[in-house]
Amino acid sequence: MTPSSPPYSRDDFDDAFILRELSTPELEKRRFLYAEDHARNGSLDIDGFDSRSFDTPWYRRRGSCLSLIRFGVFSITIFISVAYYFWSIILNELADSVPPRPVTPPLCESAECDFEQYVCGGWRERHDLRLDQGSMFTGTLMAEAAQMRLRHILESTSVPEAADEENLRKLKSAYNACLDEAVISKRGSEPLDALLAQLDDIYSAESTAVGSDVNITDAVLFLMNSGVTALVEMGPGAKPDDRDPDKIVISVGPPDEIGLPVREYYNSSQTVSEYTRVLKEVLGNFVGQDKRVSVEDIVLFEWKLANATPDAQTLQDVEKYYNPRNLDQVESMLPQISLSTIVSMLSPAGFKPDRLIVSSPSYMESLSTILRDTPRKTVHHFFKWKIIQVYVDQIEDAKITALREFSNKLAGKDPKATTERWRTCIRSLDRGLSWSLSRFYVLDAFSEASKELGDQIILDIKQRFVNILHQTSWMSPDVRKLSIEKVDNIVQKIGYPTKSPNVMDPADIERYYHDLHISNETFFENEMAIAKFDLHRAWSKLGKPTDRNEWGMSAPTVNAYYNPPLQEIVFPTGIMQPPVFYGPSAPLYLAYGAFGAVSGHELSHAFDSTGRHYDQTGNYTDWWDAKTVQGFEDRAQCFVDQYSNFTVLGENGEPLHVNGRLTLGENIADAGGIGAAFQAWKKRDEASPDAHLPGLSNFSKEQLFFIAYGNWWCAKTTKEAAIQAIYTDPHAPKFARIIGTMANSREFNEAFNCPTKKPVCKLW
């Protein structure tokens, strides 16, 4: 659904509980519960401490199912029977993708035959959502364990070594300023009022002329320095130039959020009506009874911007977002804003860009038309509203209560819920002082033995993936040869960065944050200082070769990623913890089933619907011949059709389908990752067999491998979070990541003695 009609028109927007398309009466009787974060460069959608990273869909079913622990004491005969019938349910769910085939004996249609419920039912019984959570999964628990570890470090009274005194002082100052709710409450909205007053001085609402763009460039620049994105997102990206990986390039395009968190929300009359009410109340609290403020005009302005913004699928497609233009060409698209002035003010002295990457030329041209037809006062108050939205969590004042409650409701949380302050503060540190925080986390949570095992697992999987490529018949010999070279060239990074900065060198950390000034009393100003520090550090990279030592995630982050232009797969310390990563003393089928699948997932991104466009050196280019491209697309379409059959229900009860095209890269990576991980573990197990775990002798090692994988994706999600994720998340709902991945695994079918061994969809 796209915002194709004005926000005040009636629209049948979906609203109900999440649903998988199950055709059996017994399974359709179950109740579902919802609960609480680009493939940015092919990540797993489990980003560290930011709660938004976990806002991906999940479901809960109650029925006659038994937990995994209960099943552990059942006989292996019963277990195999359950698995046998489960495969038939998978086929039934994927009826649109797989031709029906007769099945005998009769299908098991009870909850016990659902593999996802089998591995996750007990998990859901033991884990409840807090009021401030819209979703959670195993990665959430790992991230919260890391938070607790960091809390103990930050609240400890022990004296650090002399070399770390300044690093810990700056961390504790930021942490204590954030914790001091008495001071924050006493100041109320004062610091936010001051920021809004600065905008008035730069870009006033006095002119009522339509299309008045005087000082609008200064306003956009002021917002950027304040950590606020409005109208356009502009700056050096998280990755280098796709066609020249050794060069940092400026990207420009639509912002991630216009006003509402999801562009499709502008088509929901109910959501827009509530949003308008909140905007009127909250903005009115800050600007008073200004008769020049038309809240309806602001919402209409936002709707126009949302309607001009391409959908998430388009913005993540390198063939569509990579549009190089010179600066004059970009300015001609959007003459109201002097992008050359912004570049000149933020770039190093003397820097002249030879090109910018415009992610959506159509948006830039539409934005120009929208600005031309919009009164200056509307744009002015839209800017104010964006500032309020960004800094809503940095103040404590009744003025912003309605906005917090509305945001909570949209995210599937209790409207009046608040997050424990210490959690909020550690998340703030992870955004602002991430490498200082990383240093103390690594010292406390990581060992050299873990790094060695992680390296071994990834190397094993790379070798298995090369073997898979050798057997891929739809690839031409020349492309296969280059693909193998590409695998060999992929750099693996584990644990933490050792350069830019070196987390293990306290002096290097201190130098990195030397220009960031932190107070132990002013939380709001600290957040502003961090925003400006990050902005200028990013722009300072222009004109210099790409620093290939930098990491895109902090060490405590529970996630991993593949960066196509830099040809690297990165695994922070945070994800190398139980129950995803176990040390060398534990049976390897546990580590390979979870962390190995994560590793294989990231490696597979090098050959998914995005990664395949980058050659063995990381250049975005057409390096596949027509035969290979056709072979890929034919097989990829199977994944699109398969995952498009999974649905959640929206506001009005209509099924909301997973976007099989948007999630294609992640689904391919899930399937390729589990296959490579299983083969890598089997080869290792043949050389040095794993021992059985006590109490689980009724399970084969192969079965425990897949159970370990399934446990990693156990989750709960509220219906609101599920709907939001369907529109924006390049990852499928987690129940689909278990069911779909198992349906696509021959090894799973063999391990559980399924009647059909052939996977539904297969690329690698």
C-alpha positions in Angstrom: 0.0 0.0 0.0 1.3 3.5 -0.8 0.1 6.9 0.3 -1.9 7.6 -2.9 -4.8 9.6 -1.5 -5.1 12.5 0.8 -4.7 11.8 4.6 -8.3 12.7 5.4 -10.0 10.3 3.0 -11.4 7.0 4.3 -9.2 4.0 3.8 -9.7 0.4 4.8 -6.5 0.0 6.8 -5.7 -3.4 8.2 -6.1 -4.0 12.0 -6.2 -7.3 13.8 -4.0 -10.1 15.0 -1.0 -11.5 13.2 -1.8 -14.6 11.1 0.0 -17.3 9.2 -2.0 -18.9 6.5 -2.9 -22.2 8.0 -5.7 -24.1 6.5 -6.4 -26.8 9.1 -9.3 -26.1 11.5 -7.3 -27.1 14.6 -4.5 -24.6 13.9 -6.9 -21.8 12.9 -8.5 -21.9 16.4 -5.3 -20.7 18.1 -5.1 -17.3 19.6 -2.1 -15.1 18.7 -0.3 -12.5 20.8 1.8 -9.7 19.4 4.7 -8.2 21.1 8.5 -5.5 20.5 16.5 -2.8 15.6 18.8 -1.6 7.6 19.5 -4.6 6.3 21.5 -1.8 6.3 24.3 -3.6 4.5 22.7 -7.0 5.1 22.4 -7.1 8.8 20.4 -9.6 10.8 17.9 -7.1 12.1 19.1 -7.4 15.7 20.9 -4.2 16.2 22.4 -3.8 19.7 20.6 -1.7 22.3 18.3 0.4 20.2 14.8 -1.0 21.0 13.7 -0.2 17.5 16.1 -2.9 16.2 13.9 -5.5 17.8 10.6 -4.2 16.4 10.2 -7.1 14.0 7.0 -9.2 13.8 6.3 -12.3 15.8 3.3 -14.2 17.1 2.2 -16.3 20.0 -0.1 -19.3 19.9 -1.7 -21.0 22.9 -3.0 -24.5 22.5 -2.2 -28.0 23.5 1.5 -27.7 22.5 4.3 -28.9 24.8 7.5 -27.0 25.5 10.8 -28.0 24.2 11.9 -29.2 27.6 8.9 -31.4 27.9 9.6 -32.9 24.5 13.1 -33.6 25.6 11.9 -36.5 27.7 9.7 -38.0 25.0 10.9 -41.0 23.1 12.7 -40.4 19.9 10.0 -42.4 18.1 7.4 -39.9 19.1 9.7 -37.1 18.1 10.3 -38.5 14.6 6.6 -39.0 14.1 6.0 -35.3 15.0 8.7 -34.1 12.6 7.3 -36.4 9.8 3.9 -34.8 9.9 5.3 -31.3 10.4 6.7 -31.3 6.9 3.2 -31.9 5.5 2.0 -28.8 7.3 4.8 -26.7 5.8 3.7 -28.0 2.3 0.1 -27.0 3.1 1.1 -23.5 4.2 3.1 -23.0 1.0 0.4 -24.4 -1.3 0.7 -21.4 -3.6 4.4 -22.1 -4.2 4.5 -25.9 -4.2 2.1 -28.2 -6.2 -0.1 -30.3 -3.9 0.8 -34.0 -3.5 -1.0 -36.8 -1.8 0.1 -37.6 1.7 -0.3 -40.8 3.6 -0.7 -41.6 6.4 -3.2 -38.8 7.5 -1.7 -35.5 8.4 -1.0 -34.6 12.0 -2.9 -31.4 12.4 -2.4 -30.6 16.1 -0.1 -28.0 17.6 2.5 -30.6 18.5 3.3 -30.9 14.7 4.3 -27.2 14.4 8.1 -27.1 14.5 8.2 -23.4 15.3 5.9 -24.0 18.2 7.8 -27.0 19.1 11.1 -25.1 19.7 9.6 -21.8 20.8 6.4 -22.6 22.7 8.2 -23.0 26.0 10.3 -19.9 25.4 7.2 -17.8 25.0 5.7 -19.3 28.2 8.8 -18.2 30.1 9.2 -14.7 28.7 6.8 -11.9 29.0 6.9 -8.5 27.4 7.5 -5.5 29.6 5.0 -2.7 29.1 7.7 -0.7 27.3 8.3 -3.4 24.8 6.6 -3.9 21.5 8.6 -7.1 20.7 11.3 -9.3 22.0 13.3 -12.3 20.8 16.4 -14.2 21.9 18.6 -11.4 20.7 16.7 -9.0 22.9 17.5 -11.0 26.0 21.2 -11.1 24.9 21.2 -7.4 24.5 19.7 -6.8 27.9 22.3 -9.1 29.4 24.9 -6.9 27.9 23.2 -3.8 29.2 23.2 -5.3 32.7 26.8 -6.1 32.5 27.6 -2.5 31.4 25.4 -1.1 34.2 27.5 -2.9 36.8 30.7 -1.5 35.2 29.3 2.1 35.1 27.9 2.0 38.6 31.0 0.3 40.1 33.1 2.3 42.6 36.3 0.6 41.6 39.1 2.8 40.5 40.2 2.3 36.8 43.7 2.1 35.7 45.4 5.4 35.0 45.3 5.0 31.2 41.5 4.6 31.4 40.6 7.4 33.8 39.5 9.9 31.2 37.6 7.3 29.1 35.6 6.1 32.2 35.2 9.7 33.5 33.5 10.8 30.2 31.3 7.7 30.1 30.2 8.1 33.7 29.6 11.8 33.3 27.3 11.1 30.3 25.6 8.2 32.2 25.1 10.2 35.4 23.7 13.2 33.6 21.2 10.9 31.9 20.3 9.2 35.2 19.6 12.5 37.0 15.9 12.7 36.4 15.5 15.3 39.2 17.6 17.8 37.2 16.0 16.8 33.9 12.5 17.3 35.4 13.4 20.6 37.0 14.6 22.0 33.7 11.4 20.8 32.0 11.1 21.9 28.4 13.6 24.8 28.8 16.4 23.4 26.7 14.0 22.4 23.9 12.3 25.8 24.1 15.8 27.3 23.6 16.5 25.1 20.5 13.1 26.1 19.0 13.9 29.8 19.6 17.1 29.4 17.7 15.1 28.1 14.7 12.9 31.2 14.9 16.0 33.4 14.6 17.2 31.5 11.6 13.9 30.7 9.7 10.9 32.7 11.0 7.3 32.1 10.0 6.6 35.8 9.5 6.4 35.6 5.7 3.1 33.9 4.7 4.1 33.8 1.0 3.7 30.5 -0.7 7.1 29.0 -1.7 9.1 31.5 0.3 12.5 29.8 0.6 14.6 32.7 2.1 16.9 31.2 4.7 15.6 27.6 4.2 19.2 26.4 3.5 20.3 27.9 6.8 17.4 26.2 8.6 18.3 22.8 7.0 21.9 23.2 8.0 20.9 24.2 11.6 18.7 21.1 11.8 21.5 18.9 10.6 23.9 20.3 13.2 21.2 19.6 15.8 20.8 15.9 14.8 17.5 16.5 13.1 16.7 15.3 9.6 13.9 17.1 7.7 13.0 17.2 4.0 16.3 15.6 2.8 18.8 13.1 4.2 22.3 14.2 3.1 25.8 13.2 4.0 28.5 10.6 3.6 26.8 7.2 3.9 27.5 4.3 6.1 29.4 2.7 3.2 31.6 4.1 0.4 30.8 4.7 -3.3 29.4 1.5 -4.7 31.3 1.9 -7.9 34.5 3.2 -6.2 34.8 1.5 -2.8 38.0 3.4 -1.9 36.2 6.7 -2.1 33.7 8.2 0.3 30.7 9.8 -1.4 27.9 12.1 -0.4 24.4 10.6 -0.7 21.2 12.6 -0.8 17.6 11.5 -0.8 14.4 11.3 1.3 14.6 11.0 5.1 13.8 7.7 6.8 10.8 9.2 8.5 8.7 12.1 7.4 6.6 12.5 10.6 4.8 9.2 11.1 7.2 6.3 11.5 5.8 4.5 8.4 4.8 6.2 5.2 1.8 3.8 4.8 0.3 5.2 8.0 -0.7 8.3 6.0 -3.4 6.1 4.3 -5.0 5.2 7.6 -7.7 7.8 8.4 -7.8 6.5 12.0 -4.0 6.9 12.5 -3.9 10.3 10.7 -6.8 11.6 12.8 -5.1 10.6 16.1 -1.7 12.0 14.8 -3.4 15.3 13.9 -4.9 15.6 17.4 -1.5 14.9 19.0 0.4 17.3 16.8 -2.1 20.0 17.6 -1.8 19.5 21.3 1.9 19.1 21.6 2.9 21.8 19.0 0.4 24.1 20.6 2.1 23.5 24.0 5.3 25.0 22.5 4.1 27.7 20.2 1.0 28.8 22.1 -2.2 29.9 20.4 -0.5 31.0 17.2 -3.3 31.5 14.7 -0.8 31.1 11.9 -0.4 27.4 12.8 -2.6 25.1 10.7 -2.0 21.6 12.0 -4.0 20.2 9.1 -1.7 22.0 6.7 1.3 20.4 8.4 -0.1 16.9 8.1 -1.1 17.5 4.5 2.5 18.7 3.8 3.8 15.5 5.4 1.4 13.4 3.4 2.7 15.0 0.2 6.3 14.2 1.2 5.3 10.6 2.1 3.5 10.2 -1.3 6.7 11.4 -3.1 8.9 8.9 -1.2 9.6 5.6 -2.9 8.7 2.4 -1.0 11.3 0.6 1.1 11.8 -2.0 -1.5 12.9 0.6 -4.1 15.1 2.5 -1.7 17.1 -0.7 -0.9 17.5 -1.7 -4.5 21.0 -0.7 -5.7 19.9 -0.7 -9.3 17.4 2.0 -8.4 19.0 4.0 -5.6 22.5 4.4 -7.3 22.0 7.5 -9.3 25.2 9.5 -9.6 24.8 13.2 -10.4 27.1 16.2 -10.2 26.3 19.0 -7.7 24.8 21.3 -10.3 22.4 18.6 -11.5 21.2 17.9 -8.0 20.7 21.6 -7.3 18.7 21.9 -10.4 16.3 19.3 -9.1 15.8 21.2 -5.8 16.7 24.8 -6.4 15.1 26.0 -3.1 17.9 24.5 -1.0 21.5 25.4 -1.8 23.1 22.0 -1.4 26.4 23.5 -2.5 26.3 25.8 0.6 25.7 22.8 2.8 28.6 20.9 1.2 30.9 23.9 1.6 29.9 24.4 5.3 30.3 20.8 6.4 33.1 19.4 4.2 36.9 19.8 4.8 38.4 23.0 3.4 38.9 22.8 -0.3 36.8 19.7 -0.9 34.9 19.6 -4.2 32.6 16.6 -4.9 32.8 15.3 -8.4 29.4 13.5 -7.9 26.7 12.8 -5.4 24.5 9.7 -5.2 20.8 10.6 -5.4 18.8 7.8 -4.1 15.5 9.1 -5.6 15.7 11.8 -8.3 11.9 11.7 -8.5 11.6 12.6 -4.7 14.0 15.6 -5.1 12.0 17.0 -8.0 8.7 16.4 -6.2 10.0 18.0 -3.1 10.8 21.1 -5.1 7.3 21.3 -6.4 5.8 20.7 -2.9 8.0 23.5 -1.4 7.0 25.8 -4.2 3.3 25.3 -3.4 3.6 25.3 0.4 3.3 28.4 2.7 6.5 29.3 4.5 4.6 29.1 7.9 3.8 25.5 7.3 7.4 24.6 6.5 8.5 26.6 9.6 6.2 24.7 12.0 7.0 21.4 10.3 10.7 22.1 11.2 9.6 22.8 14.8 7.6 19.6 14.9 10.6 17.6 13.7 12.8 19.1 16.5 10.2 18.2 19.1 10.0 14.6 17.8 13.7 14.1 17.8 14.2 15.4 21.4 11.0 14.1 23.0 13.0 11.6 25.1 15.6 14.2 26.2 13.2 16.2 28.4 10.7 15.5 31.1 7.7 17.8 30.8 3.9 17.4 30.5 4.1 19.2 27.2 5.2 16.1 25.4 3.1 13.4 27.2 0.6 13.0 24.4 3.4 12.5 21.8 5.1 9.8 23.9 1.8 8.0 24.5 1.0 8.1 20.7 4.4 6.8 19.8 4.2 4.0 22.3 0.8 3.0 20.9 2.0 2.9 17.3 5.0 0.7 18.4 2.7 -1.8 20.2 3.7 -0.7 23.7 1.6 0.4 26.6 0.8 4.1 25.9 1.9 5.2 29.4 4.9 2.9 29.7 8.3 4.2 30.4 11.6 2.4 30.1 13.8 2.0 33.2 16.0 5.0 33.2 19.3 3.0 33.4 18.4 1.1 30.2 17.6 4.4 28.4 21.0 5.8 29.5 23.0 2.8 28.4 21.3 2.9 25.0 22.2 6.6 24.8 25.8 5.8 25.6 25.9 3.1 22.9 24.8 5.7 20.3 27.1 8.5 21.5 30.2 7.0 23.2 30.0 3.6 21.5 33.8 2.9 21.4 34.4 3.8 25.0 31.5 1.6 26.0 32.8 -1.1 23.7 36.2 -1.1 25.4 34.9 -1.8 28.8 32.4 -4.4 27.5 35.1 -6.3 25.6 37.4 -6.4 28.6 34.6 -7.9 30.7 32.9 -10.2 28.2 35.2 -11.6 25.5 38.1 -14.0 25.4 40.8 -14.9 22.9 39.5 -18.5 22.9 36.1 -17.2 21.7 37.7 -15.2 18.9 39.7 -18.2 17.8 36.6 -20.4 17.7 34.6 -17.7 15.9 37.4 -17.5 13.3 37.4 -21.3 12.9 33.6 -21.4 12.3 33.6 -18.7 9.7 36.6 -20.2 7.9 34.8 -23.6 7.9 31.7 -22.0 6.4 33.6 -20.1 3.7 35.2 -23.4 2.6 31.8 -25.1 2.5 30.4 -22.2 0.5 33.1 -22.5 -2.0 32.3 -26.2 -2.3 28.6 -25.3 -2.8 29.6 -22.9 -5.6 31.5 -25.7 -7.3 28.3 -27.7 -7.4 26.0 -24.8 -8.6 25.1 -25.9 -12.1 23.2 -22.7 -13.1 26.4 -20.6 -12.8 28.6 -20.3 -15.9 32.2 -21.4 -15.3 33.6 -17.9 -15.6 31.1 -16.5 -13.0 31.7 -19.4 -10.7 35.5 -18.8 -10.8 35.0 -15.1 -9.9 32.5 -16.0 -7.2 35.0 -18.3 -5.6 37.5 -15.6 -5.7 34.9 -13.3 -4.1 34.5 -15.6 -1.2 38.2 -15.9 -0.7 38.5 -12.1 -0.7 35.8 -11.5 2.0 37.4 -10.1 5.1 36.0 -11.4 8.4 36.1 -9.2 11.5 35.3 -10.6 14.9 34.7 -9.1 18.3 35.9 -5.5 18.1 37.9 -3.1 16.0 41.7 -2.9 16.5 42.0 0.3 14.5 39.9 3.5 13.9 39.8 3.3 16.9 41.6 0.4 18.6 39.2 -0.7 21.4 42.1 -2.3 23.2 44.1 0.9 23.3 42.8 3.4 25.9 44.9 6.2 24.5 43.4 5.7 21.1 39.8 5.8 22.5 40.7 9.0 24.4 42.0 10.6 21.2 38.9 9.5 19.2 36.6 11.4 21.6 38.9 14.3 22.5 36.8 16.9 20.8 33.5 15.7 22.4 32.8 17.6 25.5 30.5 16.0 28.0 29.0 17.4 31.2 27.7 15.4 34.2 24.8 17.8 34.6 23.3 18.6 31.2 21.8 15.6 29.5 20.1 17.6 26.8 23.2 19.5 25.8 25.2 16.3 25.8 22.9 14.8 23.3 23.2 17.8 21.1 27.0 17.7 21.4 27.0 14.1 20.4 24.8 14.8 17.3 27.2 17.6 16.2 30.3 15.5 16.9 28.9 12.6 14.8 27.9 14.9 11.9 31.3 16.5 11.6 33.2 13.3 12.0 31.2 11.8 9.2 31.8 14.8 6.9 35.5 15.0 7.7 36.0 11.7 5.9 35.4 13.3 2.5 38.4 13.7 0.3 40.2 10.8 2.1 40.6 7.2 1.1 38.0 4.9 2.7 39.1 3.7 6.1 38.6 -0.1 5.8 39.4 -0.5 9.5 36.2 1.2 10.7 33.3 -0.8 12.1 29.6 0.0 11.6 28.5 -1.6 14.9 29.7 -1.2 18.4 31.1 -4.2 20.3 28.1 -4.8 22.6 25.7 -4.9 19.6 23.8 -8.2 19.2 24.0 -8.3 15.4 26.2 -8.9 12.4 26.5 -7.5 8.9 27.9 -7.8 5.4 29.2 -4.6 3.7 29.2 -5.2 -0.1 31.6 -2.5 -1.3 34.2 -3.3 1.4 33.7 -7.1 1.0 33.6 -7.7 4.8 31.5 -9.7 7.3 31.5 -8.3 10.8 30.5 -10.0 14.1 30.6 -7.8 17.2 31.3 -9.3 20.7 27.6 -8.9 21.6 26.5 -11.7 19.2 29.3 -14.0 20.3 27.5 -14.9 23.6 25.2 -17.8 24.6 22.7 -19.0 23.4 24.0 -18.0 20.0 27.7 -18.7 20.6 29.1 -21.2 22.9 32.8 -21.7 23.8 34.9 -24.6 22.6 34.0 -26.8 25.5 30.4 -27.1 24.4 29.2 -29.4 21.5 29.9 -27.7 18.3 26.4 -28.4 16.8 25.1 -25.7 19.2 27.6 -23.0 18.0 27.3 -24.0 14.3 23.5 -24.2 14.5 23.1 -20.7 15.8 26.3 -18.6 15.3 27.3 -20.7 12.3 24.0 -20.0 10.7 24.5 -16.3 11.4 27.9 -16.5 9.8 26.6 -18.3 6.8 23.8 -15.8 6.6 26.2 -12.9 6.3 28.4 -14.7 3.8 25.4 -15.6 1.7 24.5 -11.9 1.5 27.5 -11.6 -0.9 25.4 -13.5 -3.4 21.8 -12.4 -2.6 19.6 -10.1 -4.7 21.8 -7.2 -3.7 25.2 -8.7 -3.1 25.3 -10.4 -6.5 25.8 -7.0 -8.1 29.2 -6.5 -6.4 32.2 -8.2 -7.9 35.2 -9.9 -6.2 36.7 -6.5 -5.4 33.5 -4.9 -4.1 32.6 -2.9 -7.2 29.0 -2.5 -8.2 29.1 -3.8 -11.8 27.5 -6.2 -14.2 29.8 -9.2 -13.8 27.3 -12.0 -14.2 26.5 -13.2 -17.7 22.9 -13.5 -19.0 22.7 -17.3 -18.3 23.7 -16.9 -14.7 21.4 -13.9 -14.1 18.5 -15.9 -15.5 19.3 -18.9 -13.4 19.4 -16.8 -10.3 16.2 -14.9 -11.0 14.3 -18.1 -11.8 15.2 -19.6 -8.4 14.9 -16.3 -6.5 11.3 -16.0 -7.7 10.5 -19.1 -5.7 11.6 -17.4 -2.5 9.5 -14.3 -3.4 6.4 -16.5 -3.9 7.0 -18.6 -0.9 7.4 -15.8 1.6 4.6 -13.7 0.1 2.3 -16.4 1.4 3.0 -15.5 5.0 0.7 -12.9 6.4 -0.2 -10.7 9.4 -3.5 -9.1 9.9 -3.8 -5.3 9.8 -6.2 -2.9 11.5 -9.4 -4.0 9.8 -8.8 -7.7 9.8 -7.6 -8.1 6.2 -4.5 -10.2 5.7 -1.3 -8.1 5.2 1.2 -10.1 3.2 4.9 -10.3 3.8 6.6 -8.5 0.9 8.5 -11.4 -0.7 10.5 -9.0 -2.9 11.5 -6.6 0.0 12.6 -9.6 2.1 14.2 -11.5 -0.7 17.8 -10.9 0.2 17.4 -11.9 3.8 15.4 -15.0 2.9 18.1 -16.1 0.4 20.7 -15.5 3.1 18.8 -17.5 5.7 18.6 -20.5 3.4 22.2 -20.3 2.2 23.5 -19.7 5.7 21.9 -22.7 7.3 23.0 -25.0 4.5 26.6 -23.9 4.6 26.7 -24.0 8.4 25.3 -27.5 8.5 27.8 -28.8 6.0 30.7 -27.0 7.9 29.6 -28.6 11.2 29.2 -32.1 9.6 32.8 -32.0 8.2 34.1 -30.9 11.6 32.1 -33.5 13.4 33.4 -36.3 11.1 36.9 -35.4 12.1 36.1 -34.9 15.8 32.7 -36.1 16.8 30.6 -34.0 19.3 29.5 -35.5 22.5 25.8 -35.7 23.4 24.3 -33.4 26.0 22.9 -35.0 29.2 19.2 -35.3 29.1 18.9 -34.9 25.4 20.0 -38.3 24.2 16.7 -38.9 22.4 17.7 -36.2 19.9 20.2 -36.8 17.2 23.0 -34.2 16.9 21.6 -33.2 13.6 18.2 -32.5 15.2 19.9 -30.4 17.9 21.6 -28.4 15.3 18.3 -27.2 13.9 16.7 -26.8 17.3 19.6 -24.5 18.2 18.8 -22.5 15.0 15.1 -22.3 15.8 15.7 -21.2 19.4 17.7 -18.2 18.2 14.6 -16.8 16.4 12.0 -17.5 19.2 10.1 -14.3 19.8 6.9 -12.4 20.7 5.5 -9.3 19.0 2.5 -7.0 19.4 0.2 -6.6 16.5 1.1 -2.9 16.0 4.8 -3.8 15.9 4.1 -6.6 13.4 2.2 -4.2 11.0 4.9 -1.6 11.2 7.6 -4.1 10.4 5.8 -5.5 7.4 6.0 -2.1 5.7 9.6 -1.3 6.4 11.6 -4.3 7.5 13.7 -6.2 4.9 13.5 -9.3 7.2 10.5 -11.6 7.2 8.6 -12.2 10.5 10.6 -14.5 12.7 8.1 -17.3 12.6 8.6 -17.3 8.8 12.4 -17.3 9.3 12.0 -20.6 11.1 9.3 -22.2 9.0 10.5 -20.9 5.7 14.2 -21.7 6.3 13.4 -25.3 7.4 11.2 -25.8 4.4 14.1 -24.8 2.2 16.6 -27.2 4.0 17.2 -30.7 2.7 19.3 -31.4 5.7 16.4 -30.5 8.0 14.1 -32.8 6.1 16.6 -35.6 6.4 17.3 -35.0 10.1 13.7 -35.2 11.0 12.8 -38.0 8.5 10.4 -35.8 6.6 8.5 -37.6 3.8 9.9 -35.3 1.1 13.6 -34.4 1.2 13.6 -31.9 -1.6 13.7 -28.2 -0.4 10.8 -25.9 -1.5 13.2 -23.2 -2.7 17.0 -23.5 -3.3 19.7 -21.2 -4.6 22.9 -22.3 -2.9 
